[in-house]
């Protein structure tokens, strides 16, 4: 991202309190860069949505902070009830390295959607490119793990339903639904974004209307029957990508407990 892109995002910050705080950070010698993220960065927020930002600081400065000092929250007291205006997080490069190795999609996605507004040393772009990079070399393993998670969740939903354990059945059904959504984004070779805005992200990434309708119906009227319809579509898409493992589920299931595949199962089962 070049300086013109950075300035373009700065011009969108019209609130004086937000702008003043960002400019104040820019003047600090311990600040390495600033990146907007959250609903403001994606464009999904409302006009009064709070501003979320990562402020990358030196490891030395970060290690002097108390836990509560790693966040800067400012409230708009002109409205009732009070509303968050600024929610800035102070991070160090040590923090960024931990996120780089995190198995959770959401940790990576925040950097995918981030918009850099200040990066004098090129530190933020370096971490953004590394953390947001989708691991294509692990794509098949990610597909296998999430597909098995989906099948297992659906199986337990069916078993507990037959036994009359309705809460258990619904819990596993919800787990399967969330896994199915994760699997769709994985099929796009993408980290799964925040589910707070899943419909907006799915549409932006080209989810077909009939697939969107299937997911929406499943979420609005959760049932094993509706889940199986979504599962079938996802299975077909996996095969369309050239993978044949959905036809040999036992092999994939055993891979997850085998010593050579266990590491992938542990890593990619995290939602």
C-alpha positions in Angstrom: 0.0 0.0 0.0 1.5 3.3 -1.0 1.3 6.7 0.7 -1.6 7.9 -1.5 -3.7 4.9 -0.3 -2.8 5.8 3.3 -3.8 9.4 2.8 -7.1 8.3 1.1 -8.1 6.5 4.3 -7.0 9.4 6.5 -9.4 11.7 4.6 -12.3 9.4 5.6 -11.8 10.1 9.3 -13.9 13.2 9.8 -14.3 13.0 13.6 -11.9 15.5 15.2 -11.4 13.4 18.3 -10.5 10.3 16.3 -8.2 12.3 14.0 -6.5 14.1 16.8 -5.7 10.9 18.6 -4.3 9.2 15.5 -2.1 12.3 14.8 -1.0 12.2 18.4 0.2 8.6 18.0 2.0 9.5 14.8 4.2 11.9 16.7 5.3 9.3 19.2 8.8 7.8 18.5 7.6 4.4 19.9 4.8 4.1 17.3 5.9 2.0 14.3 2.6 2.2 12.4 -1.2 2.3 12.5 -3.8 0.2 10.7 -7.6 0.6 10.7 -9.7 -2.6 11.0 -13.1 -3.7 11.9 -16.4 -2.4 10.4 -14.9 1.0 9.4 -12.2 -0.7 7.4 -14.6 -3.0 5.6 -17.2 -0.3 5.1 -19.9 -2.3 6.8 -20.4 0.0 9.7 -22.9 2.8 10.2 -22.0 6.5 10.3 -21.8 6.4 14.1 -19.8 3.2 14.3 -16.7 3.4 16.5 -13.2 3.4 14.9 -11.0 0.4 15.5 -7.3 0.5 14.9 -4.1 -1.4 15.6 -1.3 0.8 16.8 2.0 -1.1 16.4 4.6 0.0 19.0 8.1 -1.1 19.8 8.5 -4.2 21.9 10.4 -2.1 24.5 7.5 0.3 24.9 4.9 -2.4 24.9 6.6 -4.3 27.7 6.4 -1.2 29.9 2.6 -1.1 29.7 0.1 -2.5 32.1 -2.6 -4.7 30.6 -5.3 -2.0 30.6 -2.8 0.4 29.0 -2.6 -1.8 25.8 -6.0 -0.4 24.8 -7.3 3.1 24.3 -11.0 3.5 24.5 -12.8 6.8 24.2 -16.6 7.2 24.7 -18.9 9.6 23.1 -20.6 11.2 26.1 -22.9 13.4 24.1 -25.4 10.6 23.6 -27.2 8.4 26.1 -26.3 5.6 26.7 -22.7 6.5 26.1 -21.2 4.9 23.0 -17.6 3.9 22.1 -16.0 6.3 19.7 -12.5 5.0 19.6 -11.3 1.4 20.3 -7.5 1.3 19.6 -5.3 -1.7 20.5 -1.6 -1.3 21.1 0.4 -4.2 19.8 4.0 -5.1 19.5 5.9 -7.1 16.9 6.0 -10.0 19.5 2.1 -9.9 19.5 2.1 -9.9 15.7 4.4 -13.0 15.6 2.0 -14.8 17.9 -0.9 -14.0 15.6 1.1 -15.2 12.6 1.3 -18.7 14.1 -2.3 -18.7 15.4 -4.6 -21.5 14.1 -7.7 -19.3 14.3 -9.0 -17.9 11.1 -10.4 -14.8 12.8 -6.9 -13.8 14.0 -5.6 -13.7 10.4 -8.7 -12.2 8.8 -8.5 -9.0 10.8 -5.2 -8.3 8.9 -6.8 -9.2 5.6 -9.3 -6.4 5.9 -7.0 -3.9 7.6 -6.3 -0.5 6.0 -2.9 0.9 6.7 -2.9 4.7 7.4 0.6 5.1 8.8 3.7 3.0 8.2 6.9 5.0 8.1 9.2 1.9 8.6 7.3 -0.6 6.5 6.6 -2.7 9.6 2.8 -2.9 9.3 2.7 -3.9 5.6 5.3 -6.6 6.4 3.1 -8.1 9.1 -0.1 -7.6 7.1 1.2 -9.5 4.1 2.6 -12.3 6.3 -0.4 -12.7 8.6 -3.1 -12.3 6.0 -1.5 -14.7 3.5 -3.7 -17.8 3.0 -1.6 -21.0 3.3 -2.4 -22.6 0.0 0.1 -25.4 0.6 -2.3 -26.5 3.5 -5.5 -26.0 1.5 -6.3 -29.7 1.1 -5.7 -30.4 4.8 -7.8 -27.4 5.8 -10.6 -28.7 3.6 -10.3 -32.2 5.0 -10.4 -31.1 8.6 -13.3 -28.8 8.2 -15.3 -31.3 6.2 -14.7 -34.0 8.8 -15.7 -31.6 11.5 -18.9 -30.9 9.6 -19.7 -34.6 9.2 -19.0 -35.4 12.8 -21.1 -32.5 14.1 -24.0 -33.5 11.9 -23.7 -37.2 13.0 -23.8 -36.3 16.7 -26.8 -34.0 16.0 -28.6 -36.9 14.4 -27.7 -39.4 17.1 -28.7 -37.2 20.0 -31.9 -36.2 18.3 -32.9 -39.9 18.0 -32.1 -40.4 21.7 -34.3 -37.5 22.6 -31.5 -35.2 23.8 -32.8 -32.1 22.1 -30.3 -29.5 23.7 -27.4 -31.7 22.7 -28.7 -32.2 19.2 -29.2 -28.5 18.7 -25.7 -27.7 20.1 -24.1 -30.1 17.6 -26.4 -28.7 14.8 -25.2 -25.2 15.5 -21.6 -26.4 15.6 -22.1 -28.0 12.2 -23.6 -24.8 10.8 -20.7 -22.7 11.9 -18.3 -25.3 10.5 -20.2 -25.3 7.1 -19.7 -21.5 6.9 -16.0 -21.9 7.6 -15.8 -24.5 5.0 -17.4 -22.3 2.4 -14.8 -19.6 3.0 -12.0 -22.2 3.0 -13.2 -23.3 -0.4 -12.5 -19.8 -1.6 -9.0 -20.2 -0.3 -9.7 -17.5 2.3 -9.5 -17.2 6.0 -13.0 -17.0 7.5 -13.9 -13.4 8.4 -15.8 -12.2 11.4 -19.2 -13.9 11.4 -20.6 -10.5 12.6 -20.7 -9.6 9.0 -20.7 -13.0 7.3 -23.5 -12.2 4.8 -21.7 -9.0 3.6 -18.4 -10.9 3.3 -20.0 -13.8 1.5 -21.7 -11.5 -1.0 -18.6 -9.5 -1.6 -16.7 -12.7 -2.2 -19.2 -13.9 -4.8 -21.4 -16.4 -3.0 -24.1 -17.4 -5.5 -27.7 -16.5 -4.7 -28.9 -20.0 -4.5 -26.1 -21.0 -2.1 -26.8 -17.9 0.0 -30.4 -18.8 0.1 -29.5 -22.3 1.3 -27.3 -20.9 4.1 -29.9 -18.3 5.1 -32.6 -20.9 5.3 -30.4 -23.1 7.4 -29.7 -20.3 9.8 -33.3 -19.1 10.0 -34.7 -22.6 10.2 -32.0 -24.9 11.6 -32.6 -28.5 11.0 -30.6 -31.6 10.1 -32.5 -31.8 6.7 -31.5 -28.3 5.8 -27.9 -29.0 6.9 -27.6 -32.0 4.7 -28.6 -29.8 1.7 -25.8 -27.4 2.5 -23.4 -30.2 3.2 -24.1 -31.8 -0.3 -23.4 -28.5 -2.0 -20.1 -28.1 -0.2 -19.1 -31.7 -0.9 -19.8 -31.2 -4.6 -17.7 -28.0 -4.6 -14.8 -29.8 -3.0 -14.9 -32.4 -5.7 -15.2 -29.7 -8.3 -11.9 -28.4 -7.1 -10.4 -31.7 -8.0 -10.3 -33.4 -4.6 -11.6 -37.0 -4.3 -11.4 -37.5 -0.5 -15.1 -36.9 0.1 -15.7 -40.3 -1.4 -13.4 -42.0 1.2 -14.5 -40.5 4.5 -13.0 -43.4 6.6 -9.6 -42.7 5.2 -9.8 -39.0 6.0 -11.3 -39.7 9.5 -8.4 -42.1 10.3 -5.9 -39.5 9.0 -7.0 -37.2 11.8 -6.0 -39.6 14.5 -2.9 -41.0 12.7 0.4 -39.6 13.9 1.2 -38.1 10.5 -2.2 -36.2 10.3 -2.9 -35.4 13.9 -0.9 -32.1 13.7 -3.2 -30.9 10.9 -6.3 -32.0 12.7 -5.3 -30.1 15.9 -4.3 -27.0 14.0 -7.2 -26.7 11.5 -10.0 -27.8 13.8 -9.9 -24.4 15.5 -12.7 -22.3 14.2 
